[in-house]
Amino acid sequence: MSWSNHSGGPWGQKPGGPWGSGPSGGGGGTPPDLEEFLRRGQDRLRSILPGGGASGRGIIFIILGAVLLWLATGFYTVRPDEVGINLVFGRWVGNTGEGLRYNFPYPIGSVITPQVTTVNTIEVGQRTGDTSRRVAPAREVPEESLMLTGDENIVDINFTVQWQVSPAKPQDYVFNLQNPDSAIKAVAESTMREAVGRRNIQSVLTTDRGAIESEVRESMQTILDQYGAGVEVRQVQLQKVDPPQQVIDAFRDVQAARQDQDRIRNEAETYASRVVPEARGEATRIIQGAEAYRERAVAEARGAASRFTQVYDAYRTAPSITRERMFLETMERVLANADKVLIDPKEQGVVPYLPLGDLQQRATPPANSNTRQGATR
């Protein structure tokens, strides 16, 4: 189907296409002249630049302005919790502290600002999280928490490691660690397994918790320093130290029995510490008493022998006098506690009197006395 240009084309419009009339001043559909367009742009640029038609000088000013703007992009700010690591052509040239600093702008220079005061936490053996603003229950990770002790028992240990970037060597942290969390976690798990493997399960569960934490922290710091990780280990804290869940009830029974054993042993040691000194004291007393009796018996025997010797010597010198003296001393000992009446046979008119009634009363005890003695027996 043909149409005439005078009819306005297939859209029924005037010449110039469906979007209205053609360019003005060009006469019909002729496109604008490109040289004319460039000439008009140069005229406008000359009017803007100082000096009018001095186009070379204006271009220099533009270049200088662009260079100044590019150099100004090299200023950067380091926050109080950060350290600035300056790079030139990708090579580390130094660190900067907090404040407004400057380095060569991109692409010559760049700056990395890691946070060196933030304390990061890594969990080993469990995972905790926050869901809907509520703390979610911890999820156990048995492949990380189950460890073998030195006496070939299995213990379930969950612990956390707190670390931060070393302010003295932040460049080591930036350049030497590709995945810091994974590297630190691997070091923490290996050192914990080593520390637990040197102990028996009883000490791990009871007395060596603090020692294990200190040992693991020091070992981790040593290994990370050897790696040049630029990390400071702040704290290692044991969260849970238990036997495996499958045998925890039986293990608690064993632990209770051991506690009873320790209690009974302590009671026996207390009793022994009380009885043994008493027995030793009693033995010492008996020995000292025997020694004293021996000394006394020996002294008495020696005294009796010496007295007999003296009496014998005196008897050999004066037998009659000695016999009379011995008789008198013997009668003195015999009659000392007896009732007696002395009668001189030379005296005349003295009638001997024997008080039989008094002697019988003295010889026969009272009836009430016999009753009391029988009751006592």
Beta strands, then each sheet from edge to edge (+ up, - down):
strand 1: 75-78
strand 2: 84-88
strand 3: 91-96
strand 4: 99-102
strand 5: 109-112
strand 6: 120-124
strand 7: 126-127
strand 8: 130-131
strand 9: 134-135
strand 10: 139-140
strand 11: 146-148
strand 12: 154-165
strand 13: 231-242
sheet 1: 1+ 4-
sheet 2: 3+ 2- 5+
sheet 3: 6+ 12- 11+
sheet 4: 6+ 12- 13+
sheet 5: 7+ 10-
sheet 6: 8+ 9-
end
